[in-house]
Amino acid sequence: MKVKPQTFSNKDITVIYNPTVCVNAEHCANQLSNVFKQYVIPWIDLDADTNENIINQIKKCPSGALKFYINKKEAC
């Protein structure tokens, strides 16, 4: 059975977690535990810290299992 990536969004960013790529190094949960929670569902809470801190932590992911993109702003 193939496990699909999980998507989490707030109004500014979207985070994609690919569990089949994750090496469980736990950098995300150890270094930004208010966002990346080990025993809570949903385990990523994008409202728990600033987008800048979340993006910086995602960039440290050793396996590339975490990716992000900036959500498009709607035109007025």
C-alpha positions in Angstrom: 0.0 0.0 0.0 1.4 3.4 -1.0 1.3 6.1 1.6 0.4 9.5 0.2 2.0 12.7 1.2 0.1 14.8 3.8 -0.7 18.4 3.2 -1.0 21.1 5.9 -1.9 24.8 5.2 -2.4 28.1 6.8 -3.3 31.3 5.0 0.3 31.9 4.0 2.1 28.6 3.5 1.5 25.0 2.6 3.6 22.2 4.0 3.8 18.8 2.4 5.1 15.8 4.4 6.1 12.7 2.5 6.3 9.8 5.1 7.9 7.4 2.6 10.9 9.7 2.4 11.2 10.6 6.1 14.2 9.0 7.9 12.8 9.8 11.3 15.8 11.9 12.3 13.3 13.9 14.5 15.0 17.3 13.8 11.7 18.9 13.2 10.1 17.6 16.4 13.1 18.2 18.5 13.9 21.7 17.3 10.4 23.1 16.7 8.2 20.9 18.9 5.4 23.4 19.1 4.8 23.0 15.4 5.9 19.4 14.7 4.3 17.3 17.4 5.2 13.6 17.7 2.1 12.2 19.4 -0.8 14.6 18.4 -3.0 14.4 15.3 -2.7 16.5 13.2 1.0 16.4 14.0 1.9 19.6 12.1 0.3 22.8 13.6 1.2 25.7 11.3 -0.4 28.2 13.6 2.0 27.4 16.5 4.9 29.5 15.3 5.8 32.1 12.7 6.0 31.1 9.0 9.6 32.2 9.0 10.5 29.7 11.8 8.6 26.9 10.2 10.2 27.5 6.8 13.7 27.6 8.4 13.0 24.3 10.1 11.7 22.6 7.0 14.9 23.7 5.2 16.9 21.7 7.8 15.0 18.4 7.0 17.8 15.9 6.2 15.7 13.6 4.0 13.6 16.2 2.2 10.4 14.7 3.5 9.2 18.1 4.4 8.6 20.7 1.6 6.8 24.0 1.6 5.5 26.6 -0.8 4.1 30.1 -0.3 0.4 30.3 -1.0 -0.7 32.6 -3.8 -2.4 35.8 -2.8 -5.7 36.5 -4.4 -6.0 39.5 -6.6 -8.4 42.2 -5.5 
